[in-house]
Amino acid sequence: MSKGYAEGSAFEERLADLERSKRQKREKSVPLRLAVFGSTADEPDAHFLGWSDEVDADDLFASGDAYGIKLRRVPAPTRPAAPPRDGAARR
């Protein structure tokens, strides 16, 4: 293998690494949060039940309120959810 070929391949690989690093800098890192998904009697399809630090998945399953529980890392919301419109929390 000639020295020119080795330098050419290394140069091309370095350019590819540089391009990958540029793309990764453009992508914003989104914080992830552990969410609890599962099914209930009212809604048999798997759906969001709550955040794992706010909902006890073991208690939901043990009580029979939910089944097929899975924990998933999902992008955390960037702003707080709107309060319920039943008049409980007014702005």
mmCIF file as gemmi writes it, N, C-alpha and C atoms, coordinates in Angstrom:
data_model
loop_
_atom_site.group_PDB
_atom_site.id
_atom_site.type_symbol
_atom_site.label_atom_id
_atom_site.label_alt_id
_atom_site.label_comp_id
_atom_site.label_asym_id
_atom_site.label_entity_id
_atom_site.label_seq_id
_atom_site.pdbx_PDB_ins_code
_atom_site.Cartn_x
_atom_site.Cartn_y
_atom_site.Cartn_z
_atom_site.occupancy
_atom_site.B_iso_or_equiv
_atom_site.pdbx_formal_charge
_atom_site.auth_seq_id
_atom_site.auth_asym_id
_atom_site.pdbx_PDB_model_num
ATOM 1 N N . MET Axp A 1 ? 0.857 -1.16 0 1 0 ? 1 A 1
ATOM 2 C CA . MET Axp A 1 ? 0 0 0 1 0 ? 1 A 1
ATOM 3 C C . MET Axp A 1 ? 0.91 1.231 0 1 0 ? 1 A 1
ATOM 4 N N . SER Axp A 2 ? 0.658 2.129 -0.92 1 0 ? 2 A 1
ATOM 5 C CA . SER Axp A 2 ? 1.508 3.31 -1.007 1 0 ? 2 A 1
ATOM 6 C C . SER Axp A 2 ? 1.111 4.34 0.052 1 0 ? 2 A 1
ATOM 7 N N . LYS Axp A 3 ? 2.052 5.178 0.375 1 0 ? 3 A 1
ATOM 8 C CA . LYS Axp A 3 ? 1.813 6.192 1.396 1 0 ? 3 A 1
ATOM 9 C C . LYS Axp A 3 ? 0.746 7.197 0.948 1 0 ? 3 A 1
ATOM 10 N N . GLY Axp A 4 ? 0.71 7.513 -0.323 1 0 ? 4 A 1
ATOM 11 C CA . GLY Axp A 4 ? -0.278 8.456 -0.845 1 0 ? 4 A 1
ATOM 12 C C . GLY Axp A 4 ? -1.706 7.967 -0.646 1 0 ? 4 A 1
ATOM 13 N N . TYR Axp A 5 ? -1.923 6.663 -0.83 1 0 ? 5 A 1
ATOM 14 C CA . TYR Axp A 5 ? -3.253 6.098 -0.647 1 0 ? 5 A 1
ATOM 15 C C . TYR Axp A 5 ? -3.692 6.206 0.808 1 0 ? 5 A 1
ATOM 16 N N . ALA Axp A 6 ? -2.772 5.897 1.74 1 0 ? 6 A 1
ATOM 17 C CA . ALA Axp A 6 ? -3.089 5.971 3.164 1 0 ? 6 A 1
ATOM 18 C C . ALA Axp A 6 ? -3.416 7.394 3.559 1 0 ? 6 A 1
ATOM 19 N N . GLU Axp A 7 ? -2.654 8.361 3.047 1 0 ? 7 A 1
ATOM 20 C CA . GLU Axp A 7 ? -2.932 9.754 3.375 1 0 ? 7 A 1
ATOM 21 C C . GLU Axp A 7 ? -4.259 10.202 2.774 1 0 ? 7 A 1
ATOM 22 N N . GLY Axp A 8 ? -4.555 9.734 1.569 1 0 ? 8 A 1
ATOM 23 C CA . GLY Axp A 8 ? -5.821 10.105 0.922 1 0 ? 8 A 1
ATOM 24 C C . GLY Axp A 8 ? -7.01 9.573 1.693 1 0 ? 8 A 1
ATOM 25 N N . SER Axp A 9 ? -6.953 8.336 2.09 1 0 ? 9 A 1
ATOM 26 C CA . SER Axp A 9 ? -8.052 7.746 2.854 1 0 ? 9 A 1
ATOM 27 C C . SER Axp A 9 ? -8.213 8.441 4.198 1 0 ? 9 A 1
ATOM 28 N N . ALA Axp A 10 ? -7.112 8.718 4.854 1 0 ? 10 A 1
ATOM 29 C CA . ALA Axp A 10 ? -7.178 9.4 6.152 1 0 ? 10 A 1
ATOM 30 C C . ALA Axp A 10 ? -7.755 10.795 5.989 1 0 ? 10 A 1
ATOM 31 N N . PHE Axp A 11 ? -7.373 11.476 4.912 1 0 ? 11 A 1
ATOM 32 C CA . PHE Axp A 11 ? -7.885 12.82 4.661 1 0 ? 11 A 1
ATOM 33 C C . PHE Axp A 11 ? -9.386 12.782 4.404 1 0 ? 11 A 1
ATOM 34 N N . GLU Axp A 12 ? -9.841 11.834 3.598 1 0 ? 12 A 1
ATOM 35 C CA . GLU Axp A 12 ? -11.271 11.71 3.32 1 0 ? 12 A 1
ATOM 36 C C . GLU Axp A 12 ? -12.054 11.379 4.591 1 0 ? 12 A 1
ATOM 37 N N . GLU Axp A 13 ? -11.501 10.505 5.409 1 0 ? 13 A 1
ATOM 38 C CA . GLU Axp A 13 ? -12.178 10.151 6.662 1 0 ? 13 A 1
ATOM 39 C C . GLU Axp A 13 ? -12.247 11.347 7.599 1 0 ? 13 A 1
ATOM 40 N N . ARG Axp A 14 ? -11.184 12.127 7.639 1 0 ? 14 A 1
ATOM 41 C CA . ARG Axp A 14 ? -11.169 13.334 8.483 1 0 ? 14 A 1
ATOM 42 C C . ARG Axp A 14 ? -12.224 14.33 8.013 1 0 ? 14 A 1
ATOM 43 N N . LEU Axp A 15 ? -12.36 14.498 6.707 1 0 ? 15 A 1
ATOM 44 C CA . LEU Axp A 15 ? -13.401 15.396 6.175 1 0 ? 15 A 1
ATOM 45 C C . LEU Axp A 15 ? -14.797 14.881 6.53 1 0 ? 15 A 1
ATOM 46 N N . ALA Axp A 16 ? -14.996 13.575 6.459 1 0 ? 16 A 1
ATOM 47 C CA . ALA Axp A 16 ? -16.291 12.994 6.832 1 0 ? 16 A 1
ATOM 48 C C . ALA Axp A 16 ? -16.577 13.217 8.316 1 0 ? 16 A 1
ATOM 49 N N . ASP Axp A 17 ? -15.562 13.052 9.177 1 0 ? 17 A 1
ATOM 50 C CA . ASP Axp A 17 ? -15.733 13.32 10.609 1 0 ? 17 A 1
ATOM 51 C C . ASP Axp A 17 ? -16.09 14.776 10.861 1 0 ? 17 A 1
ATOM 52 N N . LEU Axp A 18 ? -15.443 15.672 10.134 1 0 ? 18 A 1
ATOM 53 C CA . LEU Axp A 18 ? -15.72 17.1 10.283 1 0 ? 18 A 1
ATOM 54 C C . LEU Axp A 18 ? -17.155 17.416 9.884 1 0 ? 18 A 1
ATOM 55 N N . GLU Axp A 19 ? -17.628 16.835 8.814 1 0 ? 19 A 1
ATOM 56 C CA . GLU Axp A 19 ? -19.001 17.058 8.36 1 0 ? 19 A 1
ATOM 57 C C . GLU Axp A 19 ? -20.012 16.5 9.37 1 0 ? 19 A 1
ATOM 58 N N . ARG Axp A 20 ? -19.722 15.312 9.912 1 0 ? 20 A 1
ATOM 59 C CA . ARG Axp A 20 ? -20.613 14.732 10.921 1 0 ? 20 A 1
ATOM 60 C C . ARG Axp A 20 ? -20.677 15.608 12.158 1 0 ? 20 A 1
ATOM 61 N N . SER Axp A 21 ? -19.548 16.154 12.588 1 0 ? 21 A 1
ATOM 62 C CA . SER Axp A 21 ? -19.544 17.004 13.782 1 0 ? 21 A 1
ATOM 63 C C . SER Axp A 21 ? -20.32 18.292 13.535 1 0 ? 21 A 1
ATOM 64 N N . LYS Axp A 22 ? -20.277 18.817 12.313 1 0 ? 22 A 1
ATOM 65 C CA . LYS Axp A 22 ? -21.063 20.012 11.99 1 0 ? 22 A 1
ATOM 66 C C . LYS Axp A 22 ? -22.545 19.72 12.067 1 0 ? 22 A 1
ATOM 67 N N . ARG Axp A 23 ? -22.956 18.558 11.549 1 0 ? 23 A 1
ATOM 68 C CA . ARG Axp A 23 ? -24.378 18.193 11.594 1 0 ? 23 A 1
ATOM 69 C C . ARG Axp A 23 ? -24.842 17.989 13.028 1 0 ? 23 A 1
ATOM 70 N N . GLN Axp A 24 ? -24.02 17.373 13.851 1 0 ? 24 A 1
ATOM 71 C CA . GLN Axp A 24 ? -24.411 17.114 15.232 1 0 ? 24 A 1
ATOM 72 C C . GLN Axp A 24 ? -24.524 18.399 16.027 1 0 ? 24 A 1
ATOM 73 N N . LYS Axp A 25 ? -23.723 19.401 15.717 1 0 ? 25 A 1
ATOM 74 C CA . LYS Axp A 25 ? -23.826 20.677 16.419 1 0 ? 25 A 1
ATOM 75 C C . LYS Axp A 25 ? -25.115 21.386 16.075 1 0 ? 25 A 1
ATOM 76 N N . ARG Axp A 26 ? -25.608 21.205 14.856 1 0 ? 26 A 1
ATOM 77 C CA . ARG Axp A 26 ? -26.856 21.846 14.444 1 0 ? 26 A 1
ATOM 78 C C . ARG Axp A 26 ? -28.06 21.227 15.144 1 0 ? 26 A 1
ATOM 79 N N . GLU Axp A 27 ? -27.993 19.944 15.427 1 0 ? 27 A 1
ATOM 80 C CA . GLU Axp A 27 ? -29.102 19.267 16.099 1 0 ? 27 A 1
ATOM 81 C C . GLU Axp A 27 ? -29.103 19.657 17.572 1 0 ? 27 A 1
ATOM 82 N N . LYS Axp A 28 ? -30.22 20.171 18.029 1 0 ? 28 A 1
ATOM 83 C CA . LYS Axp A 28 ? -30.315 20.536 19.442 1 0 ? 28 A 1
ATOM 84 C C . LYS Axp A 28 ? -30.523 19.273 20.269 1 0 ? 28 A 1
ATOM 85 N N . SER Axp A 29 ? -29.832 19.203 21.377 1 0 ? 29 A 1
ATOM 86 C CA . SER Axp A 29 ? -30.046 18.057 22.247 1 0 ? 29 A 1
ATOM 87 C C . SER Axp A 29 ? -31.309 18.319 23.066 1 0 ? 29 A 1
ATOM 88 N N . VAL Axp A 30 ? -32.241 17.435 22.928 1 0 ? 30 A 1
ATOM 89 C CA . VAL Axp A 30 ? -33.528 17.56 23.598 1 0 ? 30 A 1
ATOM 90 C C . VAL Axp A 30 ? -33.477 16.74 24.872 1 0 ? 30 A 1
ATOM 91 N N . PRO Axp A 31 ? -33.823 17.338 26.011 1 0 ? 31 A 1
ATOM 92 C CA . PRO Axp A 31 ? -33.822 16.545 27.242 1 0 ? 31 A 1
ATOM 93 C C . PRO Axp A 31 ? -34.902 15.465 27.193 1 0 ? 31 A 1
ATOM 94 N N . LEU Axp A 32 ? -34.565 14.298 27.675 1 0 ? 32 A 1
ATOM 95 C CA . LEU Axp A 32 ? -35.507 13.184 27.696 1 0 ? 32 A 1
ATOM 96 C C . LEU Axp A 32 ? -36.026 12.98 29.109 1 0 ? 32 A 1
ATOM 97 N N . ARG Axp A 33 ? -37.261 12.501 29.198 1 0 ? 33 A 1
ATOM 98 C CA . ARG Axp A 33 ? -37.883 12.242 30.488 1 0 ? 33 A 1
ATOM 99 C C . ARG Axp A 33 ? -38.532 10.861 30.429 1 0 ? 33 A 1
ATOM 100 N N . LEU Axp A 34 ? -38.509 10.156 31.542 1 0 ? 34 A 1
ATOM 101 C CA . LEU Axp A 34 ? -39.06 8.812 31.593 1 0 ? 34 A 1
ATOM 102 C C . LEU Axp A 34 ? -40.58 8.889 31.777 1 0 ? 34 A 1
ATOM 103 N N . ALA Axp A 35 ? -41.305 8.331 30.811 1 0 ? 35 A 1
ATOM 104 C CA . ALA Axp A 35 ? -42.765 8.38 30.82 1 0 ? 35 A 1
ATOM 105 C C . ALA Axp A 35 ? -43.332 6.981 31.013 1 0 ? 35 A 1
ATOM 106 N N . VAL Axp A 36 ? -44.529 6.921 31.576 1 0 ? 36 A 1
ATOM 107 C CA . VAL Axp A 36 ? -45.229 5.662 31.803 1 0 ? 36 A 1
ATOM 108 C C . VAL Axp A 36 ? -46.35 5.558 30.775 1 0 ? 36 A 1
ATOM 109 N N . PHE Axp A 37 ? -46.334 4.483 29.988 1 0 ? 37 A 1
ATOM 110 C CA . PHE Axp A 37 ? -47.381 4.207 29.016 1 0 ? 37 A 1
ATOM 111 C C . PHE Axp A 37 ? -48.04 2.897 29.383 1 0 ? 37 A 1
ATOM 112 N N . GLY Axp A 38 ? -49.321 2.769 29.099 1 0 ? 38 A 1
ATOM 113 C CA . GLY Axp A 38 ? -50.022 1.539 29.376 1 0 ? 38 A 1
ATOM 114 C C . GLY Axp A 38 ? -51.459 1.621 28.913 1 0 ? 38 A 1
ATOM 115 N N . SER Axp A 39 ? -52.212 0.573 29.196 1 0 ? 39 A 1
ATOM 116 C CA . SER Axp A 39 ? -53.619 0.49 28.81 1 0 ? 39 A 1
ATOM 117 C C . SER Axp A 39 ? -54.488 0.507 30.047 1 0 ? 39 A 1
ATOM 118 N N . THR Axp A 40 ? -55.702 1 29.875 1 0 ? 40 A 1
ATOM 119 C CA . THR Axp A 40 ? -56.683 1.009 30.961 1 0 ? 40 A 1
ATOM 120 C C . THR Axp A 40 ? -57.985 0.393 30.455 1 0 ? 40 A 1
ATOM 121 N N . ALA Axp A 41 ? -58.913 0.161 31.35 1 0 ? 41 A 1
ATOM 122 C CA . ALA Axp A 41 ? -60.198 -0.404 30.949 1 0 ? 41 A 1
ATOM 123 C C . ALA Axp A 41 ? -60.943 0.547 30.019 1 0 ? 41 A 1
ATOM 124 N N . ASP Axp A 42 ? -60.827 1.841 30.265 1 0 ? 42 A 1
ATOM 125 C CA . ASP Axp A 42 ? -61.518 2.828 29.426 1 0 ? 42 A 1
ATOM 126 C C . ASP Axp A 42 ? -60.854 3.007 28.069 1 0 ? 42 A 1
ATOM 127 N N . GLU Axp A 43 ? -59.556 2.847 28.011 1 0 ? 43 A 1
ATOM 128 C CA . GLU Axp A 43 ? -58.808 3.036 26.769 1 0 ? 43 A 1
ATOM 129 C C . GLU Axp A 43 ? -57.832 1.877 26.606 1 0 ? 43 A 1
ATOM 130 N N . PRO Axp A 44 ? -58.239 0.826 25.861 1 0 ? 44 A 1
ATOM 131 C CA . PRO Axp A 44 ? -57.413 -0.378 25.758 1 0 ? 44 A 1
ATOM 132 C C . PRO Axp A 44 ? -56.122 -0.202 24.951 1 0 ? 44 A 1
ATOM 133 N N . ASP Axp A 45 ? -56.048 0.821 24.108 1 0 ? 45 A 1
ATOM 134 C CA . ASP Axp A 45 ? -54.789 1.067 23.387 1 0 ? 45 A 1
ATOM 135 C C . ASP Axp A 45 ? -53.808 1.734 24.34 1 0 ? 45 A 1
ATOM 136 N N . ALA Axp A 46 ? -52.529 1.39 24.185 1 0 ? 46 A 1
ATOM 137 C CA . ALA Axp A 46 ? -51.503 1.978 25.051 1 0 ? 46 A 1
ATOM 138 C C . ALA Axp A 46 ? -51.477 3.493 24.869 1 0 ? 46 A 1
ATOM 139 N N . HIS Axp A 47 ? -51.407 4.209 25.974 1 0 ? 47 A 1
ATOM 140 C CA . HIS Axp A 47 ? -51.38 5.665 25.947 1 0 ? 47 A 1
ATOM 141 C C . HIS Axp A 47 ? -50.567 6.184 27.126 1 0 ? 47 A 1
ATOM 142 N N . PHE Axp A 48 ? -50.295 7.466 27.118 1 0 ? 48 A 1
ATOM 143 C CA . PHE Axp A 48 ? -49.508 8.112 28.167 1 0 ? 48 A 1
ATOM 144 C C . PHE Axp A 48 ? -50.301 8.122 29.469 1 0 ? 48 A 1
ATOM 145 N N . LEU Axp A 49 ? -49.683 7.607 30.535 1 0 ? 49 A 1
ATOM 146 C CA . LEU Axp A 49 ? -50.333 7.591 31.846 1 0 ? 49 A 1
ATOM 147 C C . LEU Axp A 49 ? -49.773 8.655 32.777 1 0 ? 49 A 1
ATOM 148 N N . GLY Axp A 50 ? -48.531 9.027 32.566 1 0 ? 50 A 1
ATOM 149 C CA . GLY Axp A 50 ? -47.911 10.048 33.406 1 0 ? 50 A 1
ATOM 150 C C . GLY Axp A 50 ? -46.395 9.925 33.37 1 0 ? 50 A 1
ATOM 151 N N . TRP Axp A 51 ? -45.75 10.842 34.059 1 0 ? 51 A 1
ATOM 152 C CA . TRP Axp A 51 ? -44.289 10.813 34.172 1 0 ? 51 A 1
ATOM 153 C C . TRP Axp A 51 ? -43.908 9.881 35.31 1 0 ? 51 A 1
ATOM 154 N N . SER Axp A 52 ? -42.814 9.162 35.146 1 0 ? 52 A 1
ATOM 155 C CA . SER Axp A 52 ? -42.438 8.137 36.126 1 0 ? 52 A 1
ATOM 156 C C . SER Axp A 52 ? -42.133 8.72 37.504 1 0 ? 52 A 1
ATOM 157 N N . ASP Axp A 53 ? -41.734 9.979 37.58 1 0 ? 53 A 1
ATOM 158 C CA . ASP Axp A 53 ? -41.48 10.561 38.897 1 0 ? 53 A 1
ATOM 159 C C . ASP Axp A 53 ? -42.754 11.095 39.549 1 0 ? 53 A 1
ATOM 160 N N . GLU Axp A 54 ? -43.868 11.075 38.813 1 0 ? 54 A 1
ATOM 161 C CA . GLU Axp A 54 ? -45.149 11.547 39.356 1 0 ? 54 A 1
ATOM 162 C C . GLU Axp A 54 ? -46.165 10.423 39.522 1 0 ? 54 A 1
ATOM 163 N N . VAL Axp A 55 ? -45.976 9.316 38.796 1 0 ? 55 A 1
ATOM 164 C CA . VAL Axp A 55 ? -46.915 8.194 38.813 1 0 ? 55 A 1
ATOM 165 C C . VAL Axp A 55 ? -46.151 6.94 39.195 1 0 ? 55 A 1
ATOM 166 N N . ASP Axp A 56 ? -46.71 6.135 40.068 1 0 ? 56 A 1
ATOM 167 C CA . ASP Axp A 56 ? -46.058 4.881 40.454 1 0 ? 56 A 1
ATOM 168 C C . ASP Axp A 56 ? -46.599 3.763 39.571 1 0 ? 56 A 1
ATOM 169 N N . ALA Axp A 57 ? -45.786 3.322 38.622 1 0 ? 57 A 1
ATOM 170 C CA . ALA Axp A 57 ? -46.204 2.296 37.67 1 0 ? 57 A 1
ATOM 171 C C . ALA Axp A 57 ? -46.539 0.977 38.376 1 0 ? 57 A 1
ATOM 172 N N . ASP Axp A 58 ? -45.794 0.629 39.407 1 0 ? 58 A 1
ATOM 173 C CA . ASP Axp A 58 ? -46.065 -0.621 40.131 1 0 ? 58 A 1
ATOM 174 C C . ASP Axp A 58 ? -47.428 -0.576 40.806 1 0 ? 58 A 1
ATOM 175 N N . ASP Axp A 59 ? -47.767 0.561 41.408 1 0 ? 59 A 1
ATOM 176 C CA . ASP Axp A 59 ? -49.082 0.691 42.053 1 0 ? 59 A 1
ATOM 177 C C . ASP Axp A 59 ? -50.219 0.64 41.039 1 0 ? 59 A 1
ATOM 178 N N . LEU Axp A 60 ? -50.026 1.261 39.879 1 0 ? 60 A 1
ATOM 179 C CA . LEU Axp A 60 ? -51.053 1.215 38.834 1 0 ? 60 A 1
ATOM 180 C C . LEU Axp A 60 ? -51.323 -0.218 38.408 1 0 ? 60 A 1
ATOM 181 N N . PHE Axp A 61 ? -50.259 -0.99 38.241 1 0 ? 61 A 1
ATOM 182 C CA . PHE Axp A 61 ? -50.42 -2.375 37.827 1 0 ? 61 A 1
ATOM 183 C C . PHE Axp A 61 ? -51.015 -3.223 38.949 1 0 ? 61 A 1
ATOM 184 N N . ALA Axp A 62 ? -50.495 -3.06 40.165 1 0 ? 62 A 1
ATOM 185 C CA . ALA Axp A 62 ? -50.967 -3.872 41.3 1 0 ? 62 A 1
ATOM 186 C C . ALA Axp A 62 ? -52.442 -3.619 41.601 1 0 ? 62 A 1
ATOM 187 N N . SER Axp A 63 ? -52.895 -2.393 41.431 1 0 ? 63 A 1
ATOM 188 C CA . SER Axp A 63 ? -54.293 -2.064 41.716 1 0 ? 63 A 1
ATOM 189 C C . SER Axp A 63 ? -55.226 -2.508 40.594 1 0 ? 63 A 1
ATOM 190 N N . GLY Axp A 64 ? -54.661 -2.845 39.439 1 0 ? 64 A 1
ATOM 191 C CA . GLY Axp A 64 ? -55.49 -3.251 38.308 1 0 ? 64 A 1
ATOM 192 C C . GLY Axp A 64 ? -55.997 -2.077 37.489 1 0 ? 64 A 1
ATOM 193 N N . ASP Axp A 65 ? -55.564 -0.865 37.825 1 0 ? 65 A 1
ATOM 194 C CA . ASP Axp A 65 ? -56.002 0.31 37.078 1 0 ? 65 A 1
ATOM 195 C C . ASP Axp A 65 ? -55.383 0.368 35.686 1 0 ? 65 A 1
ATOM 196 N N . ALA Axp A 66 ? -54.212 -0.23 35.515 1 0 ? 66 A 1
ATOM 197 C CA . ALA Axp A 66 ? -53.54 -0.206 34.214 1 0 ? 66 A 1
ATOM 198 C C . ALA Axp A 66 ? -52.798 -1.526 34.01 1 0 ? 66 A 1
ATOM 199 N N . TYR Axp A 67 ? -52.606 -1.864 32.75 1 0 ? 67 A 1
ATOM 200 C CA . TYR Axp A 67 ? -51.875 -3.08 32.408 1 0 ? 67 A 1
ATOM 201 C C . TYR Axp A 67 ? -51.034 -2.821 31.161 1 0 ? 67 A 1
ATOM 202 N N . GLY Axp A 68 ? -50.114 -3.725 30.877 1 0 ? 68 A 1
ATOM 203 C CA . GLY Axp A 68 ? -49.224 -3.553 29.727 1 0 ? 68 A 1
ATOM 204 C C . GLY Axp A 68 ? -48.353 -2.314 29.875 1 0 ? 68 A 1
ATOM 205 N N . ILE Axp A 69 ? -47.91 -2.063 31.084 1 0 ? 69 A 1
ATOM 206 C CA . ILE Axp A 69 ? -47.162 -0.835 31.377 1 0 ? 69 A 1
ATOM 207 C C . ILE Axp A 69 ? -45.743 -0.922 30.832 1 0 ? 69 A 1
ATOM 208 N N . LYS Axp A 70 ? -45.336 0.166 30.19 1 0 ? 70 A 1
ATOM 209 C CA . LYS Axp A 70 ? -43.965 0.282 29.676 1 0 ? 70 A 1
ATOM 210 C C . LYS Axp A 70 ? -43.432 1.655 30.039 1 0 ? 70 A 1
ATOM 211 N N . LEU Axp A 71 ? -42.142 1.704 30.324 1 0 ? 71 A 1
ATOM 212 C CA . LEU Axp A 71 ? -41.468 2.969 30.581 1 0 ? 71 A 1
ATOM 213 C C . LEU Axp A 71 ? -40.683 3.335 29.337 1 0 ? 71 A 1
ATOM 214 N N . ARG Axp A 72 ? -40.852 4.565 28.875 1 0 ? 72 A 1
ATOM 215 C CA . ARG Axp A 72 ? -40.154 5.031 27.669 1 0 ? 72 A 1
ATOM 216 C C . ARG Axp A 72 ? -39.53 6.389 27.942 1 0 ? 72 A 1
ATOM 217 N N . ARG Axp A 73 ? -38.376 6.599 27.354 1 0 ? 73 A 1
ATOM 218 C CA . ARG Axp A 73 ? -37.753 7.923 27.394 1 0 ? 73 A 1
ATOM 219 C C . ARG Axp A 73 ? -38.284 8.717 26.213 1 0 ? 73 A 1
ATOM 220 N N . VAL Axp A 74 ? -38.943 9.821 26.518 1 0 ? 74 A 1
ATOM 221 C CA . VAL Axp A 74 ? -39.532 10.674 25.49 1 0 ? 74 A 1
ATOM 222 C C . VAL Axp A 74 ? -39.028 12.101 25.675 1 0 ? 74 A 1
ATOM 223 N N . PRO Axp A 75 ? -39.051 12.904 24.621 1 0 ? 75 A 1
ATOM 224 C CA . PRO Axp A 75 ? -38.642 14.299 24.777 1 0 ? 75 A 1
ATOM 225 C C . PRO Axp A 75 ? -39.512 15.006 25.811 1 0 ? 75 A 1
ATOM 226 N N . ALA Axp A 76 ? -38.863 15.695 26.719 1 0 ? 76 A 1
ATOM 227 C CA . ALA Axp A 76 ? -39.595 16.419 27.763 1 0 ? 76 A 1
ATOM 228 C C . ALA Axp A 76 ? -40.243 17.653 27.154 1 0 ? 76 A 1
ATOM 229 N N . PRO Axp A 77 ? -41.429 18.015 27.607 1 0 ? 77 A 1
ATOM 230 C CA . PRO Axp A 77 ? -42.061 19.23 27.091 1 0 ? 77 A 1
ATOM 231 C C . PRO Axp A 77 ? -41.215 20.45 27.437 1 0 ? 77 A 1
ATOM 232 N N . THR Axp A 78 ? -41.175 21.392 26.515 1 0 ? 78 A 1
ATOM 233 C CA . THR Axp A 78 ? -40.354 22.581 26.733 1 0 ? 78 A 1
ATOM 234 C C . THR Axp A 78 ? -41.092 23.661 27.501 1 0 ? 78 A 1
ATOM 235 N N . ARG Axp A 79 ? -42.391 23.541 27.609 1 0 ? 79 A 1
ATOM 236 C CA . ARG Axp A 79 ? -43.166 24.505 28.39 1 0 ? 79 A 1
ATOM 237 C C . ARG Axp A 79 ? -44.188 23.736 29.216 1 0 ? 79 A 1
ATOM 238 N N . PRO Axp A 80 ? -44.64 24.314 30.316 1 0 ? 80 A 1
ATOM 239 C CA . PRO Axp A 80 ? -45.597 23.602 31.161 1 0 ? 80 A 1
ATOM 240 C C . PRO Axp A 80 ? -46.938 23.43 30.456 1 0 ? 80 A 1
ATOM 241 N N . ALA Axp A 81 ? -47.616 22.376 30.806 1 0 ? 81 A 1
ATOM 242 C CA . ALA Axp A 81 ? -48.933 22.117 30.224 1 0 ? 81 A 1
ATOM 243 C C . ALA Axp A 81 ? -49.93 23.154 30.717 1 0 ? 81 A 1
ATOM 244 N N . ALA Axp A 82 ? -50.944 23.404 29.915 1 0 ? 82 A 1
ATOM 245 C CA . ALA Axp A 82 ? -51.988 24.358 30.289 1 0 ? 82 A 1
ATOM 246 C C . ALA Axp A 82 ? -52.789 23.795 31.46 1 0 ? 82 A 1
ATOM 247 N N . PRO Axp A 83 ? -53.213 24.643 32.377 1 0 ? 83 A 1
ATOM 248 C CA . PRO Axp A 83 ? -54.022 24.154 33.502 1 0 ? 83 A 1
ATOM 249 C C . PRO Axp A 83 ? -55.39 23.701 33.013 1 0 ? 83 A 1
ATOM 250 N N . PRO Axp A 84 ? -56.055 22.842 33.767 1 0 ? 84 A 1
ATOM 251 C CA . PRO Axp A 84 ? -57.388 22.39 33.366 1 0 ? 84 A 1
ATOM 252 C C . PRO Axp A 84 ? -58.345 23.57 33.311 1 0 ? 84 A 1
ATOM 253 N N . ARG Axp A 85 ? -59.304 23.497 32.417 1 0 ? 85 A 1
ATOM 254 C CA . ARG Axp A 85 ? -60.231 24.61 32.223 1 0 ? 85 A 1
ATOM 255 C C . ARG Axp A 85 ? -61.499 24.472 33.06 1 0 ? 85 A 1
ATOM 256 N N . ASP Axp A 86 ? -61.469 23.663 34.084 1 0 ? 86 A 1
ATOM 257 C CA . ASP Axp A 86 ? -62.661 23.492 34.918 1 0 ? 86 A 1
ATOM 258 C C . ASP Axp A 86 ? -62.753 24.547 36.006 1 0 ? 86 A 1
ATOM 259 N N . GLY Axp A 87 ? -61.909 25.553 35.933 1 0 ? 87 A 1
ATOM 260 C CA . GLY Axp A 87 ? -61.969 26.632 36.901 1 0 ? 87 A 1
ATOM 261 C C . GLY Axp A 87 ? -61.105 26.403 38.132 1 0 ? 87 A 1
ATOM 262 N N . ALA Axp A 88 ? -60.415 25.279 38.196 1 0 ? 88 A 1
ATOM 263 C CA . ALA Axp A 88 ? -59.615 24.954 39.371 1 0 ? 88 A 1
ATOM 264 C C . ALA Axp A 88 ? -58.418 25.886 39.502 1 0 ? 88 A 1
ATOM 265 N N . ALA Axp A 89 ? -57.81 26.224 38.414 1 0 ? 89 A 1
ATOM 266 C CA . ALA Axp A 89 ? -56.628 27.09 38.486 1 0 ? 89 A 1
ATOM 267 C C . ALA Axp A 89 ? -56.812 28.243 37.511 1 0 ? 89 A 1
ATOM 268 N N . ARG Axp A 90 ? -57.051 29.408 38.027 1 0 ? 90 A 1
ATOM 269 C CA . ARG Axp A 90 ? -57.223 30.591 37.182 1 0 ? 90 A 1
ATOM 270 C C . ARG Axp A 90 ? -55.942 31.36 37.096 1 0 ? 90 A 1
ATOM 271 N N . ARG Axp A 91 ? -55.739 31.995 35.968 1 0 ? 91 A 1
ATOM 272 C CA . ARG Axp A 91 ? -54.535 32.8 35.769 1 0 ? 91 A 1
ATOM 273 C C . ARG Axp A 91 ? -54.733 34.205 36.249 1 0 ? 91 A 1
